[in-house]
Every structure is written in structure tokens, then in C-alpha cells.
């Protein structure tokens, strides 16, 4: 199976499945909106957040609580070990299977999260790149550790100058990925990206949580305090007993990384908390930039739940969303 072939491997002639996406920056109220729509239209939630896949950090990554999960099915939360990484293609395969399962149970699939690349890959499609032997990526990661990201970027510039020009010389993740695709498939990422994309399997209504960064910042500040009160430090301590390596994917998330530095004595608690807030705010800003660029998104205030339900009802009764 290719990285995302599940999105078009079955039922290619079947009518597209209608899904609703709730997007926007972290902390803006997506979970509450999803639960309202799930109650109203008998839905199930599929996680579209790249950090909420990690099982060791339910508090720090703001995964839905047991009480929230009891409202309706919640899929793709907390299923991945701290040491494992996940790509947009792998998530897309899992999300497609989750959507099929909900649809088969006559439940409305609600995609909820702030990882824009995941949703773009699922809904708009990407090049059908075959899976690459993981050993290639692991070797390139070791080379990057030894030589530095700019050295791998320079190598990429010789192989795929178009793609290299689009990424920063310090963008380790993308440089490694581009090199492993070239080595594993014999073609550059630019070549793959120029291939025809399979038709989408879904018709999507995209609803964005309409909140400015200035409004969001105090909410993020309070949320960090709530996470700490709920046991975020104990969660991080427990995770360290299972994996005490800050380089693994699970520890790289915002909140996880800062608490790790506090627990190891690198940062005082107050400084770690302030860095956590600053990094969260910066991430929210990037999310807003990404989603504001998508003109298909309907922006609605997070507390305007009736307006969201009205829009969703019209969509489900056959009105086009895109």
C-alpha cells in the first residue's frame, strides 16, 4: 500500500462521503464545537492533530477527556508510542479507515484538529508516493546528526533544486524526507508532486474557529495552568520512566519539550512555563496563517454553536461546501 492509498483504494465510483472539518488554532474551542455537532447530527470524531496521537501525553496535548469521549466515538487519539513518528500519509490511511468505519455505522465523520497538512493530504490528495524502507530514513537521520541539516540541504539542492529552493537549509525533517524519497523510489519529490492526484473521496464542510491571536493568548495562558493543575508534570514524569530520550517524536511536542527541560533541571519551572506559552502562541499564529489562506473555510465564532449547526445541517442536506 502506498502512503495514502486507502483514500482511493476502495469504492472509487461510490459517491463521495460527506465530512465536516473543525479547524483553527490550538485552544480555540474545536472540541466543544465537535461535541455539539456530534450530539446534533449523531456523529463521531476523528483526530486531526499530530500531537494528540501520542498515548503518553493526554493532558499536555489536550486530548478529549473521558467525559468528552463518552459523548460519541473518538478515533485516532492516543494510539502511538512516544518513540514512534507519524507522517501525513500514514495518518491519512488511518483517517480514511476511521471515516469508513463511522460512515458504515451511519455516523457523521467529524474531523477535528489543527494540523493543516494532515487535512490537506486527506481532502485534497497528494502524490501517490510508495512507502520507503524505514532504514533509509534512519540512516539519513544519523547523517543529519553528524553533518547538520545544511549539509543534507546542499545534497538535496544537487538532486532536486526546485524542492530545495522551497525549504529552509535548516529544515531537517523535509530535507531528510526528500532525500529518502529520492533514494527509495528513484524519483525526486518534485517529480512525484507533478504526478496527477487521484480524485477526492470526500466532500468537506470546513468550519474554522474565528478567534484572533490577541483573544486566544489569555485562553492559552489559562489552559496551561489548567493542564498543570490536572497533572501535566506527573504525566511528563511518568513518560520519562518509559522513555527518557528528548529526541524521540513524542517529546518534541510543545509542552512536552518544555516540561522535559524543567524535569531535567535545565530550566526553572517559571521559565519553562513561560516558554511553553510563548511556543504555543507562536504555533497558534502559524495555524491561523495556514487556515486563513484556505478560502473554503467558513469562519464562525467558537461560541456560535447554533450557527455551526445550521451550516452543517444545510451541508448535510445537499448544499455544496466547496
SULCORDA-V704439 format. One record per helix or strand. SS is the DSSP state (H for helix, E for strand). FROM is the first residue (numbers start at 1). TO is the last residue. If there is no record, write none. Layout:
# SULCORDA-V704439
{{SS	FROM	TO} {SS	FROM	TO}}
This chain:
# SULCORDA-V704439
{{H	5	7} {E	17	23} {H	30	41} {E	43	47} {E	54	54} {H	55	57} {H	66	69} {E	74	75} {E	80	80} {H	88	104} {E	108	112} {H	116	124} {H	134	147} {H	149	159} {H	161	166} {H	172	185} {H	189	193} {E	202	209} {H	213	230} {H	232	242} {H	249	252} {H	256	263} {H	269	292} {E	298	300} {H	305	316}}
